[in-house]
Amino acid sequence: MNIEQRMHNSKRIFGEFGGVNPSIHPSTTFTTLKPETMQKMFNGELEEAGCYLYGRHFHPNSLQTGMLMAAIENTEIAYPVSSGMVAITTTIRQIFKDGGHLVSSSEIYGGSYALFKNVLPKQNIDISFCAPNDIDQILEMTNDKTKAIYLEMHSNPNLKVPDLLTLKDFLKERGQNPKIIIDNTFTPLTYTPKNLGADIIIHSGTKFLNGMSDFVSGMICCSHQFLNELMDLNDGELMLSGPVLDPISSWKMHQNLHTLPLRIKEHSARAEELTFMLDEQQKFKIIYPGLTSHPDHESINEQFNPRFGYGGILAIDLETQTNAEKFVENCQNQGLALNAVSLGYYETLMSISKSSTSSEIDENTMKENKLSDGLVRISLGYFGDLEDQIEKYYNILNKI
Ligand code: PLP
């Protein structure tokens, strides 16, 4: 079944008065009507949807949004939380309650890297950092104590891509079964990591999922079993810390997820067109997974969902910080983009990675990952006349 059909089949919920949209349910507590029902809930005996207890656990709007998100990622369930970082920390803390070994890509969002490098080792968790697309290295680092492997589907910001299909096959051959956690923030719909062997898919919902840059959120897409662990009354990370996304934001996310397929197709189509034009100009190196020159292009083609394209993010290597600053400033002055972090907005957002969203990564790792001083990450929006924009980009680059 294709993704849009899965979304369509996700449970239809009408508003309280028959509204075509669901209602918002801003209640922190819910009556169970019968006292024995409450006792059963505390005993973990009642699982059917509709039995709500307390707003820190989940509420009608979080459940509705989670079900739609699960349809998108093809997981059993999904749980909306208050940020992407919460999705990451909660998941990691649950899996590594009593320590263990984590293999993580070293080319990940700077905040995730800082958490893994600076915080987790103090909590009895050993970390090995790998190149995101080097399966041999990942396998070399993985041992019987490895509880999880953490990768971004398009690494931030060089857009390297792990070959999950091969990784899963090799792990199986070796009888190893670490949880594969994928951060799919850059590429919702472009990949369905669950179908490629991932166990848990994480998102910063702040980005493409919501698409409006108006609130911060995250998603944990997983099995019922893992969500039950997270919700355990006695040691569940979600249960005990309470980062559930609030009803109003959950409702907004639910609304906006319905347009995700249309938005992603448009982001991707525009990014592809711009990329090919700028690549032909041969002035600066363009990084985009859709280019045949991309080092992982072959494995990308085996893994992605072609109907959604190669995603809305590209990068240009302008070689020096000064060039990058000149480029970003000109783009902003000519109304092409906003110099802002984040991504997945309808306007184009761009930032110089090394001095912003990757600045937490240590100098040696940046060198190993070939993170250039002049790398500008572009999240291409879908507003404005693309032909006109391409001409402007072309002229700006020509003058640098
Ligand atoms: N993962 C990726 C790939 C990101 O780019 C970000 C944020 O920029 C995060 C996770 C963290 O998400 P949030 O800012 O919603 O906490």
Boltz pocket constraint, residues with backbone or C-beta under 6 A from the ligand:
constraints:
  - pocket:
      binder: B
      contacts: [[A, 82], [A, 83], [A, 84], [A, 85], [A, 86], [A, 109], [A, 111], [A, 112], [A, 152], [A, 156], [A, 183], [A, 185], [A, 186], [A, 203], [A, 204], [A, 205], [A, 206], [A, 216], [A, 217], [A, 218], [A, 342]]
      max_distance: 6.0
